[in-house]
């Protein structure tokens, strides 16, 4: 169990902060604590961040720069609430996948198979570490800017309220007075950390599950390639057929759980990339609308959204490549020289593997690098349209 604990520890930490780690429902006491954390997480994000962000958006409606700045944090906040709802709704289904991951680490395996699984787990742990670091760095930077009165947002008569907050939101009370200002500042910091852990935790949980399946597909490919070396060929073939069916079903469960979330995130990425890209290009052309530190903040935010979307597509691309390798290994195997029962089993694997495994956005299009490139082209086209209309 040591390997499993090591593989999921960082992802589990972030999801347990949000109360969303699926196996916590096994124990009654843990289930109650998990629900309390979930209620706290959802409430603080909704009350402290989401509602004030929507009020702020209504207030600045009509000012392009302020609207884009507002959507830079409003859309991720709303996306986080949507992720929390989706993961909580699908916890029972995802619990079976986590159990499958645990059983894969527990069962006997060769050193080569274990090394493949460790390689995938290292990737997930590294990404989770950088994701958690980026969240803490972002919150710390925003808080530091507030403490040292450095402005990274565009100020007008409508937004300059005197004392600034890390996230410029509109509240139903006067935040310029003490102790309302200090209490709101502390609440924003806690809510931002909670929101950030929930946001990246769900994403990295998806990466953990999909990359684990990719590792199992890689091991299955190796077993299919060297199947003749097994002393009991029939038993090995039967195990491989069952394992392939198990992995197909696991991807179906993962896709059913995350497809609506991925569709929302694709739309969110397209909107943010278009608007921020338009703002950056327009500011560079006009010169002087934003300070250098404000422009740098927008560029970093755009790159972060770009890398996050690229992560989904890279994970999906790895899954497609590994599933296609199963088809190739079965196709190249001399099944036509085997007994009818053996050939039948190999043909079944081939037929199932002929359709690549993939995660999709709303059951509409696969999350692959081709999709990512097409999305960038479409978004860049909309940026040019916005610039043409602006001129």
Rosetta blueprint (number, residue, H / E / L):
1 X L
2 X H
3 X H
4 X H
5 X H
6 X H
7 X H
8 X H
9 X H
10 X H
11 X H
12 X H
13 X H
14 X H
15 X H
16 X H
17 X H
18 X H
19 X L
20 X L
21 X L
22 X H
23 X H
24 X H
25 X H
26 X L
27 X L
28 X H
29 X H
30 X H
31 X H
32 X H
33 X H
34 X H
35 X H
36 X H
37 X H
38 X H
39 X H
40 X H
41 X H
42 X H
43 X H
44 X H
45 X H
46 X H
47 X H
48 X H
49 X H
50 X H
51 X H
52 X H
53 X H
54 X H
55 X H
56 X H
57 X H
58 X H
59 X H
60 X L
61 X L
62 X L
63 X L
64 X H
65 X H
66 X H
67 X H
68 X H
69 X H
70 X H
71 X H
72 X H
73 X H
74 X H
75 X H
76 X H
77 X H
78 X H
79 X H
80 X H
81 X H
82 X H
83 X H
84 X H
85 X H
86 X H
87 X H
88 X H
89 X H
90 X L
91 X H
92 X H
93 X H
94 X H
95 X H
96 X H
97 X H
98 X H
99 X H
100 X H
101 X H
102 X H
103 X H
104 X H
105 X H
106 X H
107 X L
108 X L
109 X L
110 X L
111 X H
112 X H
113 X H
114 X H
115 X H
116 X H
117 X H
118 X H
119 X H
120 X H
121 X H
122 X H
123 X H
124 X H
125 X H
126 X H
127 X H
128 X H
129 X H
130 X H
131 X H
132 X H
133 X H
134 X H
135 X H
136 X H
137 X H
138 X H
139 X H
140 X H
141 X H
142 X H
143 X H
144 X H
145 X H
146 X H
147 X H
148 X L
149 X L
150 X L
151 X L
152 X L
153 X L
154 X L
155 X L
156 X L
157 X L
158 X L
159 X L
160 X L
161 X L
162 X L
163 X L
164 X L
165 X L
166 X L
167 X L
168 X L
169 X L
170 X L
171 X L
172 X L
173 X L
174 X L
175 X L
176 X L
177 X L
178 X L
179 X L
180 X H
181 X H
182 X H
183 X H
184 X H
185 X H
186 X H
187 X H
188 X H
189 X H
190 X H
191 X H
192 X H
193 X H
194 X H
195 X H
196 X H
197 X H
198 X H
199 X H
200 X H
201 X H
202 X H
203 X H
204 X H
205 X H
206 X H
207 X H
208 X H
209 X H
210 X H
211 X H
212 X H
213 X H
214 X H
215 X H
216 X H
217 X H
218 X H
219 X H
220 X H
221 X H
222 X H
223 X H
224 X H
225 X H
226 X L
227 X H
228 X H
229 X H
230 X L
231 X L
232 X L
233 X H
234 X H
235 X H
236 X H
237 X H
238 X H
239 X H
240 X H
241 X H
242 X H
243 X H
244 X H
245 X H
246 X H
247 X H
248 X H
249 X H
250 X H
251 X H
252 X H
253 X H
254 X H
255 X H
256 X H
257 X H
258 X H
259 X H
260 X H
261 X H
262 X H
263 X H
264 X H
265 X H
266 X H
267 X H
268 X H
269 X H
270 X H
271 X H
272 X H
273 X H
274 X H
275 X H
276 X H
277 X H
278 X H
279 X H
280 X H
281 X H
282 X H
283 X H
284 X H
285 X H
286 X H
287 X L
288 X L
289 X L
290 X L
291 X L
292 X H
293 X H
294 X H
295 X H
296 X H
297 X H
298 X H
299 X H
300 X H
301 X H
302 X H
303 X H
304 X H
305 X H
306 X H
307 X H
308 X H
309 X H
310 X H
311 X H
312 X H
313 X H
314 X H
315 X H
316 X H
317 X H
318 X H
319 X H
320 X H
321 X H
322 X H
323 X H
324 X H
325 X H
326 X H
327 X H
328 X H
329 X H
330 X H
331 X H
332 X H
333 X L
334 X L
335 X H
336 X H
337 X H
338 X L
339 X L
340 X H
341 X H
342 X H
343 X H
344 X H
345 X H
346 X H
347 X H
348 X H
349 X H
350 X H
351 X H
352 X H
353 X H
354 X L
355 X L
356 X L
357 X L
358 X L
359 X L
360 X E
361 X E
362 X L
363 X L
364 X L
365 X E
366 X E
367 X L
368 X L
369 X H
370 X H
371 X H
372 X H
373 X H
374 X H
375 X H
376 X H
377 X H
378 X H
379 X H
380 X H
381 X H
382 X H
383 X H
384 X H
385 X H
386 X H
387 X H
388 X H
389 X H
390 X H
391 X L
